[in-house]
């Protein structure tokens, strides 16, 4: 499969997601150019930005629906692997699959960043237009008030004005809906009264500074808990409107509901940092945590014994179910300790304990994990037994090379395995 056929499959996968600004032929031509770079990256090329560039180009031509992400990730993880590999017997196939997963994660991150940039650009344009109309209303009231009202009422973002006593002058319907209010109930009330005590956060503090004349503007992303219990994520900008003499006349706020974008970003982050099968943190997420872990550090390296035999005898679907049970048991055993468990390989897991009290705590925790994970488990009416080998390592200070943590615990585990082979009674 070449880049052109891969582009056609990708374009077909995106059919019906949104009405793009390009024709189908133009989309295929655009994707073909991107696919050439992606295939090269999957084969080990050195372009670190190719997947993010693909995401930015899709957003630029109006692919902004979350479905575009999930369908594109499937193309990258499946069709791209076929295009990059030299057939199913290609010895480089595992490395190509691994690179494809990394490209999919980069694509998802790039898509989220491009969506945010597009939303913020639209936000800035709306704010600039609103402020321009508001300032014109002060100098040419008769004409500009009508324009301001048109922008105010017809905007696709929330707009509200506040006087210098902290009371709402007016707001449009979208602003009121974000706050769980109506446009009729907000004017005349203080911002503190409308928000309620649960929402008097950083954004409210910045508003107070503006009311006191100590600040001219601010911008922040905040969460608002409505009276119906729903939480709305809001991108809020506030600016002071001054008269011709420089005195502040009122404050104007523009708000964008970014709840769906934030939820999408959170979901994409979770998918990129967690193992799809077990739900545990994955290897990249673990190593990211290790770089900023609080010493002393303790790690337990776990390897399942006899897992290959389960796969060979019962099949990989049963093996996958066994891994999920193992992950659930690890979570339950570690819940009181606050330790982090991650899946770092096929049947390999690692547990990170920050602020560890010493090797005694590590050994006790390893014993608890051993007891929890080696208990027999039932699969389709059959009782299966899974053995576990555990190695531990303790560090007073965080090593400069985080690989050292894993290697030390891995080595300890293999020493135990070798000791057990020499002395089966151990």
C-alpha positions, 0 to 999 in steps of 0.5 A: 500500500502506497501513500496515495492508497493510504490517503484514500482510505484516510479520506474515506474514514473521514467521510461524514465527519464534517463539511470540510472546506475542500473537495474530496479530491483536494482532501486526498491530495493533501492527505497523500502528502501527509501520508508520505511523511507518516510512512517515513516516520513509521519506518524510523524517519527523523521528522518529529513533527509530522503527526502534529502537522497532519493534525494542524492541517485537518483542523485548518480545513474544518475537521474539528469534530472529535470523531475525526480524531478517533477515525484518524487514530485508527488509520494511523494505528492500522492502515499506516502499519500495513503501508509502512511494513514490508508484508506481515513477515517483516521483522521490523513490524513490532517497531513499526507498530510501536512508532505508529502508536507514538504517531497516533499519540502525537496526532491526538495531542496536535489535534487538541492544540490546534483546536485550542488555537483555532478557538482562541483566535476566534475568541480574540477576534470576537473580543476585539470586535466587541471592545471596538464597538463598546468604545465607539458607543461612548464617542458616537452613541447614536450610531454605535449603540445599535451596532454594539447591541447587535454584536452583544445579542447576536454573538456566539460567545457570552458577553456581559458588562459590570459597573465599578461597584461590582454589579452586573449591568447586562449580559446576553443569553449565552453568558447567562446560560453558562452561569446557570442564570437567565438574562433577566435575573442577572442585571443589578445583582453583584457578581459575588451573589450570582456566582455563589461562594463555591465559585469565588476563585481566581477569576473573581479575585482578578475581577475585584482588582479591576473594580478597585482600579488596580488592573485593566484586564485579565484572561483565565480559564476557570470552572463554574459550578452551576446550581444544577450541579453541572460544571462548565469550563469557561475561557474568560477575558475581562477588559476595562472600557475607559472614556475619552479622559481615561476614567474607567466607565465599566468592565466588559467580559467575553466568555467561551464555553470550552467544556467539550474541548477540555473533556476531549483534551482530558480524554486524549491525554488519558488515552495517550498515557494509559494502557488500553487493555488494563487502564493502568498508566503506561510506560511513558507516563510512568517515566514522566512521573519518575522524573519528578518523584519525591524521594526516597523512592521505592520500586517493585518490578513484577513479572508474571510466571506462566503467562505464556503458557496461559496464552498458548493453552487458552488463547490471547483473549483469555490472556488479556482477561487475566491481565485485566484481573491482575491490574484490578488486583494491583489497584485494590492492593495498592489503594491504601498506599497511594503507590502508582502501578503501571504496565510497562510491557506484555506481562511486566508491571512496575510499582512506584512508591514515593517518599518510601520509608525504606526497604522494609516497606518495600518488602512488605508491599511486595508480599502483599502484592504476591498474595493478591496476585497469586490467588487462583482466578476463574475463567469460563469455569476453569481455575487458573493460577498465575505466578509472580516474580517481584524484585524491589529497589530502594533509592534515598535520592532520585537517580539522574537516569530514571532507567536505573530505577527500573534496571535495579528492580529488574535485576533484583527480580531475576536474581530471585528467579535464579535463586528459586531455580537453584533452590526450589524450596525457597 
